[in-house]
Amino acid sequence: MTKQRIILIIVLVAFLALTGAALVDHGYWGIFEPQLKNYAGLQVLIDLVIALSLFLVWMWRDAKAAGRNPWPWLLLTLTLGSIGPLIYLIVYKTDKHD
């Protein structure tokens, strides 16, 4: 296992723990509520949407080029945010030297 993959797994596990705590305390929609209260929060939310949209385009192209179905990954990203791309990067190595 490469160092990059280990780092991705650590980030995923930490983010899953944070997401779980946020879901328990605030619920799914409650995670978004603070982002909609002012322009600063809205800016962060829109930045996340833009970044994930760019990743969705890349992931779609990468999956298609590799002969994989991109839809599960797109749906995972649309419902769980960064968790989808993190799992995609862990499952499918993109580095030829891996």
A tleap script that builds the chain and sets N, CA, C and O, in Angstrom:
source leaprc.protein.ff14SB
mol = sequence {
  NMET THR LYS GLN ARG ILE ILE LEU ILE ILE
  VAL LEU VAL ALA PHE LEU ALA LEU THR GLY
  ALA ALA LEU VAL ASP HIE GLY TYR TRP GLY
  ILE PHE GLU PRO GLN LEU LYS ASN TYR ALA
  GLY LEU GLN VAL LEU ILE ASP LEU VAL ILE
  ALA LEU SER LEU PHE LEU VAL TRP MET TRP
  ARG ASP ALA LYS ALA ALA GLY ARG ASN PRO
  TRP PRO TRP LEU LEU LEU THR LEU THR LEU
  GLY SER ILE GLY PRO LEU ILE TYR LEU ILE
  VAL TYR LYS THR ASP LYS HIE CASP
}
set mol.1.N position { 0.850 -1.175 0.000 }
set mol.1.CA position { 0.000 0.000 0.000 }
set mol.1.C position { 0.900 1.244 0.000 }
set mol.1.O position { 1.864 1.329 0.761 }
set mol.2.N position { 0.568 2.195 -0.861 }
set mol.2.CA position { 1.398 3.383 -0.985 }
set mol.2.C position { 1.126 4.385 0.139 }
set mol.2.O position { 0.106 4.327 0.825 }
set mol.3.N position { 2.063 5.288 0.293 }
set mol.3.CA position { 1.931 6.337 1.302 }
set mol.3.C position { 0.712 7.219 1.002 }
set mol.3.O position { -0.003 7.626 1.918 }
set mol.4.N position { 0.479 7.512 -0.284 }
set mol.4.CA position { -0.665 8.341 -0.665 }
set mol.4.C position { -1.984 7.675 -0.286 }
set mol.4.O position { -2.907 8.333 0.195 }
set mol.5.N position { -2.062 6.380 -0.504 }
set mol.5.CA position { -3.299 5.661 -0.181 }
set mol.5.C position { -3.512 5.616 1.332 }
set mol.5.O position { -4.646 5.734 1.795 }
set mol.6.N position { -2.453 5.450 2.098 }
set mol.6.CA position { -2.552 5.452 3.561 }
set mol.6.C position { -3.050 6.812 4.050 }
set mol.6.O position { -3.904 6.891 4.933 }
set mol.7.N position { -2.505 7.877 3.466 }
set mol.7.CA position { -2.957 9.222 3.845 }
set mol.7.C position { -4.431 9.408 3.517 }
set mol.7.O position { -5.184 9.952 4.325 }
set mol.8.N position { -4.850 8.959 2.334 }
set mol.8.CA position { -6.264 9.054 1.955 }
set mol.8.C position { -7.162 8.288 2.924 }
set mol.8.O position { -8.240 8.766 3.277 }
set mol.9.N position { -6.733 7.121 3.350 }
set mol.9.CA position { -7.517 6.329 4.295 }
set mol.9.C position { -7.620 7.041 5.639 }
set mol.9.O position { -8.689 7.061 6.249 }
set mol.10.N position { -6.529 7.618 6.100 }
set mol.10.CA position { -6.552 8.363 7.370 }
set mol.10.C position { -7.497 9.558 7.268 }
set mol.10.O position { -8.291 9.804 8.176 }
set mol.11.N position { -7.410 10.296 6.167 }
set mol.11.CA position { -8.307 11.443 5.959 }
set mol.11.C position { -9.750 10.981 5.915 }
set mol.11.O position { -10.618 11.603 6.527 }
set mol.12.N position { -10.021 9.888 5.194 }
set mol.12.CA position { -11.389 9.371 5.100 }
set mol.12.C position { -11.932 8.975 6.467 }
set mol.12.O position { -13.053 9.346 6.814 }
set mol.13.N position { -11.166 8.240 7.236 }
set mol.13.CA position { -11.618 7.794 8.567 }
set mol.13.C position { -11.890 8.994 9.473 }
set mol.13.O position { -12.904 9.030 10.169 }
set mol.14.N position { -10.987 9.973 9.464 }
set mol.14.CA position { -11.190 11.177 10.296 }
set mol.14.C position { -12.418 11.950 9.835 }
set mol.14.O position { -13.196 12.433 10.657 }
set mol.15.N position { -12.591 12.068 8.527 }
set mol.15.CA position { -13.746 12.808 8.001 }
set mol.15.C position { -15.048 12.058 8.269 }
set mol.15.O position { -16.073 12.679 8.551 }
set mol.16.N position { -15.017 10.730 8.183 }
set mol.16.CA position { -16.210 9.944 8.517 }
set mol.16.C position { -16.595 10.135 9.984 }
set mol.16.O position { -17.781 10.222 10.302 }
set mol.17.N position { -15.613 10.202 10.875 }
set mol.17.CA position { -15.891 10.429 12.295 }
set mol.17.C position { -16.517 11.812 12.495 }
set mol.17.O position { -17.498 11.952 13.225 }
set mol.18.N position { -15.952 12.822 11.852 }
set mol.18.CA position { -16.504 14.172 11.948 }
set mol.18.C position { -17.916 14.233 11.368 }
set mol.18.O position { -18.805 14.851 11.953 }
set mol.19.N position { -18.114 13.601 10.234 }
set mol.19.CA position { -19.432 13.578 9.598 }
set mol.19.C position { -20.442 12.857 10.482 }
set mol.19.O position { -21.577 13.311 10.632 }
set mol.20.N position { -20.036 11.747 11.059 }
set mol.20.CA position { -20.927 11.012 11.964 }
set mol.20.C position { -21.335 11.855 13.156 }
set mol.20.O position { -22.507 11.870 13.533 }
set mol.21.N position { -20.384 12.554 13.755 }
set mol.21.CA position { -20.697 13.421 14.894 }
set mol.21.C position { -21.645 14.542 14.477 }
set mol.21.O position { -22.582 14.865 15.208 }
set mol.22.N position { -21.411 15.135 13.313 }
set mol.22.CA position { -22.278 16.210 12.821 }
set mol.22.C position { -23.685 15.692 12.548 }
set mol.22.O position { -24.667 16.370 12.852 }
set mol.23.N position { -23.785 14.496 11.977 }
set mol.23.CA position { -25.106 13.914 11.698 }
set mol.23.C position { -25.870 13.604 12.981 }
set mol.23.O position { -27.075 13.844 13.065 }
set mol.24.N position { -25.177 13.078 13.968 }
set mol.24.CA position { -25.815 12.757 15.244 }
set mol.24.C position { -26.319 14.035 15.917 }
set mol.24.O position { -27.437 14.067 16.432 }
set mol.25.N position { -25.507 15.075 15.911 }
set mol.25.CA position { -25.865 16.315 16.592 }
set mol.25.C position { -26.869 17.171 15.825 }
set mol.25.O position { -27.715 17.824 16.436 }
set mol.26.N position { -26.786 17.177 14.486 }
set mol.26.CA position { -27.564 18.144 13.714 }
set mol.26.C position { -28.455 17.548 12.636 }
set mol.26.O position { -29.324 18.252 12.124 }
set mol.27.N position { -28.281 16.282 12.268 }
set mol.27.CA position { -29.049 15.692 11.179 }
set mol.27.C position { -28.475 16.100 9.827 }
set mol.27.O position { -27.614 16.977 9.746 }
set mol.28.N position { -28.960 15.456 8.767 }
set mol.28.CA position { -28.413 15.683 7.423 }
set mol.28.C position { -28.601 17.127 6.984 }
set mol.28.O position { -27.637 17.770 6.568 }
set mol.29.N position { -29.801 17.644 7.065 }
set mol.29.CA position { -30.061 19.019 6.622 }
set mol.29.C position { -29.476 20.038 7.583 }
set mol.29.O position { -29.154 21.156 7.182 }
set mol.30.N position { -29.337 19.664 8.842 }
set mol.30.CA position { -28.756 20.570 9.826 }
set mol.30.C position { -27.300 20.907 9.546 }
set mol.30.O position { -26.797 21.933 10.003 }
set mol.31.N position { -26.621 20.044 8.797 }
set mol.31.CA position { -25.241 20.324 8.419 }
set mol.31.C position { -25.181 21.564 7.521 }
set mol.31.O position { -24.221 22.331 7.585 }
set mol.32.N position { -26.199 21.759 6.693 }
set mol.32.CA position { -26.208 22.869 5.741 }
set mol.32.C position { -26.754 24.165 6.333 }
set mol.32.O position { -26.468 25.249 5.824 }
set mol.33.N position { -27.530 24.061 7.391 }
set mol.33.CA position { -28.205 25.234 7.950 }
set mol.33.C position { -27.259 26.400 8.272 }
set mol.33.O position { -27.556 27.529 7.883 }
set mol.34.N position { -26.139 26.176 8.965 }
set mol.34.CA position { -25.249 27.312 9.258 }
set mol.34.C position { -24.690 27.978 7.995 }
set mol.34.O position { -24.399 29.174 7.997 }
set mol.35.N position { -24.541 27.201 6.921 }
set mol.35.CA position { -23.985 27.746 5.685 }
set mol.35.C position { -24.958 28.694 4.982 }
set mol.35.O position { -24.552 29.489 4.135 }
set mol.36.N position { -26.230 28.607 5.334 }
set mol.36.CA position { -27.247 29.423 4.675 }
set mol.36.C position { -27.620 30.660 5.482 }
set mol.36.O position { -28.530 31.392 5.094 }
set mol.37.N position { -26.939 30.906 6.591 }
set mol.37.CA position { -27.303 32.020 7.476 }
set mol.37.C position { -26.683 33.354 7.072 }
set mol.37.O position { -27.225 34.407 7.409 }
set mol.38.N position { -25.556 33.330 6.356 }
set mol.38.CA position { -24.926 34.583 5.947 }
set mol.38.C position { -24.082 34.354 4.702 }
set mol.38.O position { -23.909 33.223 4.249 }
set mol.39.N position { -23.560 35.449 4.159 }
set mol.39.CA position { -22.773 35.349 2.929 }
set mol.39.C position { -21.483 34.567 3.121 }
set mol.39.O position { -21.038 33.889 2.194 }
set mol.40.N position { -20.878 34.641 4.284 }
set mol.40.CA position { -19.636 33.908 4.524 }
set mol.40.C position { -19.887 32.398 4.450 }
set mol.40.O position { -19.129 31.673 3.805 }
set mol.41.N position { -20.933 31.933 5.099 }
set mol.41.CA position { -21.271 30.514 5.044 }
set mol.41.C position { -21.674 30.084 3.653 }
set mol.41.O position { -21.312 29.000 3.196 }
set mol.42.N position { -22.428 30.939 2.979 }
set mol.42.CA position { -22.867 30.630 1.616 }
set mol.42.C position { -21.674 30.544 0.673 }
set mol.42.O position { -21.654 29.713 -0.236 }
set mol.43.N position { -20.673 31.405 0.889 }
set mol.43.CA position { -19.472 31.366 0.063 }
set mol.43.C position { -18.755 30.035 0.222 }
set mol.43.O position { -18.295 29.458 -0.763 }
set mol.44.N position { -18.653 29.537 1.461 }
set mol.44.CA position { -18.000 28.250 1.719 }
set mol.44.C position { -18.786 27.121 1.053 }
set mol.44.O position { -18.195 26.222 0.455 }
set mol.45.N position { -20.114 27.166 1.155 }
set mol.45.CA position { -20.953 26.132 0.548 }
set mol.45.C position { -20.821 26.135 -0.975 }
set mol.45.O position { -20.689 25.077 -1.590 }
set mol.46.N position { -20.855 27.316 -1.577 }
set mol.46.CA position { -20.733 27.396 -3.034 }
set mol.46.C position { -19.339 26.962 -3.486 }
set mol.46.O position { -19.198 26.321 -4.528 }
set mol.47.N position { -18.315 27.305 -2.714 }
set mol.47.CA position { -16.958 26.854 -3.022 }
set mol.47.C position { -16.893 25.326 -3.012 }
set mol.47.O position { -16.272 24.728 -3.890 }
set mol.48.N position { -17.521 24.701 -2.037 }
set mol.48.CA position { -17.556 23.243 -1.959 }
set mol.48.C position { -18.295 22.656 -3.163 }
set mol.48.O position { -17.859 21.657 -3.734 }
set mol.49.N position { -19.396 23.267 -3.540 }
set mol.49.CA position { -20.153 22.786 -4.703 }
set mol.49.C position { -19.308 22.883 -5.971 }
set mol.49.O position { -19.301 21.960 -6.786 }
set mol.50.N position { -18.598 23.996 -6.140 }
set mol.50.CA position { -17.737 24.158 -7.319 }
set mol.50.C position { -16.620 23.110 -7.312 }
set mol.50.O position { -16.377 22.460 -8.329 }
set mol.51.N position { -15.947 22.945 -6.183 }
set mol.51.CA position { -14.851 21.976 -6.097 }
set mol.51.C position { -15.340 20.551 -6.361 }
set mol.51.O position { -14.703 19.803 -7.103 }
set mol.52.N position { -16.471 20.176 -5.755 }
set mol.52.CA position { -16.989 18.828 -5.980 }
set mol.52.C position { -17.484 18.652 -7.415 }
set mol.52.O position { -17.391 17.556 -7.967 }
set mol.53.N position { -18.003 19.704 -8.018 }
set mol.53.CA position { -18.430 19.621 -9.421 }
set mol.53.C position { -17.235 19.360 -10.331 }
set mol.53.O position { -17.318 18.553 -11.257 }
set mol.54.N position { -16.131 20.040 -10.067 }
set mol.54.CA position { -14.920 19.791 -10.851 }
set mol.54.C position { -14.449 18.351 -10.676 }
set mol.54.O position { -14.029 17.704 -11.636 }
set mol.55.N position { -14.523 17.861 -9.452 }
set mol.55.CA position { -14.114 16.482 -9.198 }
set mol.55.C position { -15.076 15.498 -9.865 }
set mol.55.O position { -14.648 14.458 -10.366 }
set mol.56.N position { -16.370 15.819 -9.875 }
set mol.56.CA position { -17.345 14.948 -10.539 }
set mol.56.C position { -17.034 14.810 -12.026 }
set mol.56.O position { -17.119 13.714 -12.582 }
set mol.57.N position { -16.674 15.917 -12.670 }
set mol.57.CA position { -16.325 15.866 -14.093 }
set mol.57.C position { -15.096 14.981 -14.284 }
set mol.57.O position { -15.078 14.120 -15.164 }
set mol.58.N position { -14.068 15.194 -13.456 }
set mol.58.CA position { -12.864 14.374 -13.569 }
set mol.58.C position { -13.188 12.901 -13.314 }
set mol.58.O position { -12.744 12.025 -14.055 }
set mol.59.N position { -13.963 12.638 -12.261 }
set mol.59.CA position { -14.280 11.255 -11.893 }
set mol.59.C position { -15.073 10.578 -13.005 }
set mol.59.O position { -14.833 9.409 -13.310 }
set mol.60.N position { -16.011 11.293 -13.612 }
set mol.60.CA position { -16.804 10.754 -14.718 }
set mol.60.C position { -15.870 10.334 -15.858 }
set mol.60.O position { -15.964 9.218 -16.368 }
set mol.61.N position { -14.991 11.218 -16.240 }
set mol.61.CA position { -14.065 10.935 -17.346 }
set mol.61.C position { -13.105 9.797 -17.000 }
set mol.61.O position { -12.830 8.937 -17.837 }
set mol.62.N position { -12.597 9.793 -15.773 }
set mol.62.CA position { -11.669 8.750 -15.355 }
set mol.62.C position { -12.351 7.377 -15.344 }
set mol.62.O position { -11.793 6.393 -15.829 }
set mol.63.N position { -13.545 7.328 -14.794 }
set mol.63.CA position { -14.276 6.056 -14.736 }
set mol.63.C position { -14.606 5.554 -16.140 }
set mol.63.O position { -14.420 4.375 -16.443 }
set mol.64.N position { -15.096 6.452 -16.996 }
set mol.64.CA position { -15.432 6.047 -18.370 }
set mol.64.C position { -14.195 5.545 -19.116 }
set mol.64.O position { -14.256 4.529 -19.808 }
set mol.65.N position { -13.071 6.259 -18.972 }
set mol.65.CA position { -11.832 5.871 -19.655 }
set mol.65.C position { -11.338 4.506 -19.182 }
set mol.65.O position { -10.704 3.774 -19.941 }
set mol.66.N position { -11.630 4.166 -17.926 }
set mol.66.CA position { -11.190 2.885 -17.373 }
set mol.66.C position { -12.245 1.786 -17.565 }
set mol.66.O position { -12.041 0.652 -17.131 }
set mol.67.N position { -13.366 2.115 -18.209 }
set mol.67.CA position { -14.418 1.123 -18.440 }
set mol.67.C position { -15.266 0.835 -17.217 }
set mol.67.O position { -15.891 -0.222 -17.132 }
set mol.68.N position { -15.298 1.767 -16.260 }
set mol.68.CA position { -16.100 1.597 -15.042 }
set mol.68.C position { -17.378 2.419 -15.147 }
set mol.68.O position { -17.436 3.415 -15.868 }
set mol.69.N position { -18.388 1.990 -14.425 }
set mol.69.CA position { -19.643 2.738 -14.348 }
set mol.69.C position { -19.448 3.925 -13.401 }
set mol.69.O position { -19.175 3.717 -12.218 }
set mol.70.N position { -19.581 5.159 -13.887 }
set mol.70.CA position { -19.354 6.315 -13.016 }
set mol.70.C position { -20.536 6.652 -12.111 }
set mol.70.O position { -20.371 7.384 -11.136 }
set mol.71.N position { -21.730 6.129 -12.416 }
set mol.71.CA position { -22.932 6.548 -11.689 }
set mol.71.C position { -22.903 6.278 -10.183 }
set mol.71.O position { -23.310 7.151 -9.416 }
set mol.72.N position { -22.447 5.126 -9.729 }
set mol.72.CA position { -22.397 4.940 -8.264 }
set mol.72.C position { -21.538 5.992 -7.573 }
set mol.72.O position { -21.874 6.455 -6.483 }
set mol.73.N position { -20.441 6.363 -8.201 }
set mol.73.CA position { -19.534 7.347 -7.609 }
set mol.73.C position { -20.128 8.746 -7.640 }
set mol.73.O position { -19.955 9.528 -6.705 }
set mol.74.N position { -20.830 9.052 -8.727 }
set mol.74.CA position { -21.479 10.360 -8.819 }
set mol.74.C position { -22.580 10.481 -7.771 }
set mol.74.O position { -22.694 11.506 -7.098 }
set mol.75.N position { -23.384 9.437 -7.634 }
set mol.75.CA position { -24.468 9.472 -6.642 }
set mol.75.C position { -23.912 9.521 -5.217 }
set mol.75.O position { -24.453 10.222 -4.362 }
set mol.76.N position { -22.845 8.786 -4.967 }
set mol.76.CA position { -22.211 8.805 -3.646 }
set mol.76.C position { -21.704 10.212 -3.319 }
set mol.76.O position { -21.861 10.691 -2.196 }
set mol.77.N position { -21.102 10.857 -4.298 }
set mol.77.CA position { -20.595 12.214 -4.094 }
set mol.77.C position { -21.732 13.206 -3.901 }
set mol.77.O position { -21.640 14.088 -3.047 }
set mol.78.N position { -22.797 13.080 -4.677 }
set mol.78.CA position { -23.924 14.004 -4.558 }
set mol.78.C position { -24.646 13.858 -3.218 }
set mol.78.O position { -25.233 14.824 -2.729 }
set mol.79.N position { -24.612 12.672 -2.622 }
set mol.79.CA position { -25.300 12.474 -1.342 }
set mol.79.C position { -24.384 12.635 -0.133 }
set mol.79.O position { -24.829 13.076 0.927 }
set mol.80.N position { -23.097 12.279 -0.285 }
set mol.80.CA position { -22.190 12.298 0.861 }
set mol.80.C position { -21.011 13.255 0.704 }
set mol.80.O position { -20.113 13.269 1.546 }
set mol.81.N position { -21.001 14.040 -0.345 }
set mol.81.CA position { -19.934 15.018 -0.526 }
set mol.81.C position { -18.575 14.382 -0.759 }
set mol.81.O position { -18.447 13.446 -1.548 }
set mol.82.N position { -17.581 14.882 -0.085 }
set mol.82.CA position { -16.184 14.471 -0.299 }
set mol.82.C position { -15.907 13.008 0.019 }
set mol.82.O position { -14.869 12.475 -0.377 }
set mol.83.N position { -16.803 12.365 0.714 }
set mol.83.CA position { -16.617 10.938 1.027 }
set mol.83.C position { -16.544 10.117 -0.257 }
set mol.83.O position { -15.734 9.195 -0.355 }
set mol.84.N position { -17.384 10.443 -1.243 }
set mol.84.CA position { -17.371 9.724 -2.519 }
set mol.84.C position { -16.028 9.793 -3.224 }
set mol.84.O position { -15.462 8.751 -3.555 }
set mol.85.N position { -15.499 10.989 -3.464 }
set mol.85.CA position { -14.193 11.080 -4.119 }
set mol.85.C position { -13.061 10.444 -3.316 }
set mol.85.O position { -12.151 9.852 -3.896 }
set mol.86.N position { -13.106 10.560 -2.000 }
set mol.86.CA position { -12.057 9.932 -1.189 }
set mol.86.C position { -12.062 8.413 -1.385 }
set mol.86.O position { -11.008 7.805 -1.571 }
set mol.87.N position { -13.240 7.810 -1.343 }
set mol.87.CA position { -13.326 6.362 -1.542 }
set mol.87.C position { -12.893 5.992 -2.958 }
set mol.87.O position { -12.189 5.002 -3.155 }
set mol.88.N position { -13.312 6.786 -3.944 }
set mol.88.CA position { -12.916 6.531 -5.329 }
set mol.88.C position { -11.393 6.515 -5.460 }
set mol.88.O position { -10.826 5.616 -6.082 }
set mol.89.N position { -10.736 7.515 -4.870 }
set mol.89.CA position { -9.280 7.585 -4.960 }
set mol.89.C position { -8.591 6.433 -4.230 }
set mol.89.O position { -7.514 5.995 -4.632 }
set mol.90.N position { -9.209 5.952 -3.170 }
set mol.90.CA position { -8.639 4.810 -2.440 }
set mol.90.C position { -8.823 3.525 -3.236 }
set mol.90.O position { -7.901 2.717 -3.340 }
set mol.91.N position { -10.014 3.338 -3.797 }
set mol.91.CA position { -10.340 2.087 -4.499 }
set mol.91.C position { -9.610 1.971 -5.831 }
set mol.91.O position { -9.079 0.914 -6.172 }
set mol.92.N position { -9.591 3.073 -6.582 }
set mol.92.CA position { -8.992 3.029 -7.918 }
set mol.92.C position { -7.718 3.842 -7.940 }
set mol.92.O position { -7.742 5.071 -7.865 }
set mol.93.N position { -6.628 3.150 -8.041 }
set mol.93.CA position { -5.357 3.859 -8.093 }
set mol.93.C position { -5.208 4.528 -9.451 }
set mol.93.O position { -5.446 3.915 -10.492 }
set mol.94.N position { -4.813 5.783 -9.423 }
set mol.94.CA position { -4.624 6.528 -10.668 }
set mol.94.C position { -3.148 6.705 -10.981 }
set mol.94.O position { -2.799 7.089 -12.097 }
set mol.95.N position { -2.275 6.434 -10.018 }
set mol.95.CA position { -0.845 6.567 -10.220 }
set mol.95.C position { -0.305 5.277 -10.843 }
set mol.95.O position { -0.468 4.199 -10.273 }
set mol.96.N position { 0.313 5.381 -11.966 }
set mol.96.CA position { 0.832 4.197 -12.679 }
set mol.96.C position { 1.980 3.520 -11.913 }
set mol.96.O position { 2.308 2.364 -12.182 }
set mol.97.N position { 2.590 4.240 -10.959 }
set mol.97.CA position { 3.704 3.691 -10.201 }
set mol.97.C position { 3.234 2.995 -8.929 }
set mol.97.O position { 4.063 2.548 -8.136 }
set mol.98.N position { 1.958 2.895 -8.722 }
set mol.98.CA position { 1.394 2.280 -7.515 }
set mol.98.C position { 1.716 0.803 -7.463 }
set mol.98.O position { 1.323 0.119 -6.519 }
savepdb mol mol.pdb
quit
